[in-house]
Amino acid sequence: MNSSLLVAYTIALMALLPACSQHSAPAVPPAKPPQLAKKLWMELLEQEFKDPQRYLAATGASYRGPQGQLVLQGHLVNTASFASYKEPVILVTWFSKSYKNLGTRKYPVHALIKAQDAVPFRLVTDAPANVASVGLGTATAAAGGTDPHGLL
């Protein structure tokens, strides 16, 4: 009796499996046509070129040089997926101990930053004497190139 129950269970299971597999979604989605992928890539690239401040970040540290100049050293990081940027402009803001804004100045950096890459920078500035901290940002950058991944 035990073996007949096992046979009946196996037959019922074999009958249900094909019915379940007919209604399930395919495991691998169909591939997208190459033209659609190219169009999506071009839209993302255009979006990245329109707003370089969103994809570029300046990080670093500051110290006083031998002549009393404030030296800024750090990296410009490009987080864009495809866009490269050239000639970025770093926005430097000086703050006092009480976080009062003492002034802002733009410094160009002559570099090409590829997508998902970083470049070092070193700036010698004429900052006010009572600077306690420095804020770094990116003001602008020009489109520096396309198709770093060979998609076109």
HELIX and SHEET records of a PDB file:
HELIX    1   1 ASN A    2  GLN A   22  1                                  21    
HELIX    2   2 PRO A   34  LYS A   50  1                                  17    
HELIX    3   3 PRO A   52  TYR A   55  1                                   4    
SHEET    1   A 3 LEU A  56  ARG A  64  0                                        
SHEET    2   A 3 LEU A  70  ASN A  78 -1                                        
SHEET    3   A 3 ASP A 117  THR A 125 -1                                        
SHEET    1   B 3 ASN A 101  PRO A 108  0                                        
SHEET    2   B 3 SER A  84  PHE A  95 -1                                        
SHEET    3   B 3 LEU A 112  ILE A 113 -1                                        
SHEET    1   C 3 ASN A 101  PRO A 108  0                                        
SHEET    2   C 3 SER A  84  PHE A  95 -1                                        
SHEET    3   C 3 SER A 133  GLY A 145 -1                                        
END                                                                             
